[in-house]
Every structure is written in structure tokens, then in C-alpha cells.
Amino acid sequence: MKFRLSNFHLLTQEVMKEVYIPVLKFAHKGNNGLGILIAGSRNMPGAALLSAKAALRSGLGKLIVHAPDSVLDKVAFYIPEAILDGDPNPDCFSSLPDVSENCKAIAVGPGLGRNPATVKGIFELLKTLSYPIIIDADALNILSENKLWLDLVPENSILTPHAGEFDRLTEKSDNHFERALKTQDFAQKHHIIVVLKGHYTTIALPDGNIFINTTGNQGMATAGSGDVLTGVILGLFTKGYTPENSAKLGVYLHGLAGNCALEKQSYESLIASDIIENLGKAFKILQSK
């Protein structure tokens, strides 16, 4: 592992203002893209709900949620804005959604579980797609159990592991800094983007650069927070941001929304839904002069 201070950069409001793309005055939903979220299983429907709502709050035009019917029943009730695409398996993800030429943004992983049918579905997805995707949660755990599949992950895909998930993909690290250096090597080796989640989330790019986030707080260490981040990144990627800028801006806005949530919540009471509800405030702060 090489450590070069020049490879490390901070994600600040000034930097993110340069990345942010204002919404076109005459935009329509077609301009803002079509995204697909593959998430949820019978025992974990909430992950799909959180990711889907976060994606919609991040500006994409249309969102398709591909999930078993046991999850889609809940999506239909709680998120009427989403388009539903049922998996043949009633309990878990097992087969590819209908990926049209109009969709170049897919996120997979939140709440999937590791049913053998899901493992097979992940393999088929990786074999089929040639453009970058967002991989999170159980999709990462499935990759860690089938490391040869990493060669199938499209270049510039975004992986969003927390510390434990990244250790399973590589090997155990003694501290966050050591782990962050490993993400640098991992991103370069596989030509992907690694978002290592934590209090100071780091983003490793294929060119060796690492970006350290400056937003967020300890109250965000709560179930579902990562599912929200996946949705935010998907929303931005769908809108047309590059994979690199989707990761950077998504992480920054996610943390900023968590900070805004503390206006009404405490570190103890903050939950993932609070982050979603404050995404609008985060965007407005970023847009402010």
C-alpha cells in the first residue's frame, strides 16, 4: 500500500458546488432519467422502501423497484411514485428485471438476503450488464463469498461497503486508516469506485485518489442509513452525474441531511427516515450562495 498525501482530498461545500448540476427550468421526467432498484426480500422489505424513497428525493425522473411481490405490496402502499416490477420468486430476488435501453442506472443489494436463488440472480446480473452499477449490502456479501465474480463487475461501478463488508471482501484491518488505504488498492485493481462508509466516509477512485467526507454525525450509525445512501447515489447517477460525482455528491448530501436532521432530533433519536426527510434542506444548503 502506498500513502501519498497528495492523493487525499476533502469533500467540502465549495468542492461540491462545482459538482452540483442545477435542475433545468424546462425539465421533464424523461430528462431526469430512469433508474432501477433491486432490493428487499420477505424478511427485509424496509430496506427497499428506504432506498426507493431516497432515490426519488434525489431527483431522478422515474424509478422502477424490482422486488418480490411480498415487498412490492408495501412499496405500492408507502411509495406510490415508484413503478413496480415483480420478481418471479414471491420471497426474494431471483432473476433480472426488464432492463430497457433507456435505463443505464441500477442499484442492487439493500435487504436482498442470501437465498441461493438470489445468489444466482446476482451472478446473472453481473454477467449481463456492461455499464456501471451500484452494489450494496447483501449483494456485497454475496460477492465476498464469490470473489472471482469481482472480475465481472463493470468498470466504474460503485461499491458501498461498511467496514465489516469491506473486510469480508478483502481481509480484516486493524483500523479505519489502514482499511481506507486498502480501498485505494482495491479500487485501482478492479477499476471501480469504493465508498467506505463510516463517520468519515472515504471514496476511493480507480485513479488512486481518495476523497474524505466532511459531513455527517454519529447519530447516523443506525439501521437503514446505508440503504438511504444507496438510494441517493442511484438518484444522482440516474440524473446523469458521472459515477465518480454520484458517489461524492451522494455521500456529501447524505451526511448533510443527517446534520440537518439534528435540528429536531438527537444523536440517540435520529433514524434513517429522518435523513430522507432532510434531503431537501441539504440540497438547498448546497445551492445557497
Salt bridges, closest charged atoms under 4 A:
ASP85 OD2 - HIS66 ND1 2.66
ASP87 OD2 - HIS66 NE2 2.91
ASP91 OD1 - ARG42 NE 2.39
GLU124 OE2 - LYS127 NZ 3.69
ASP136 OD1 - LYS197 NZ 3.24
ASP138 OD1 - ARG114 NE 3.94
GLU145 OE2 - ARG114 NH1 2.72
GLU165 OE2 - HIS162 NE2 3.34
ASP167 OD1 - ARG179 NE 2.88
GLU171 OE2 - LYS182 NZ 3.38
GLU178 OE2 - LYS182 NZ 3.36
GLU244 OE2 - LYS248 NZ 3.06
GLU263 OE1 - LYS281 NZ 3.18
GLU277 OE2 - LYS53 NZ 3.39
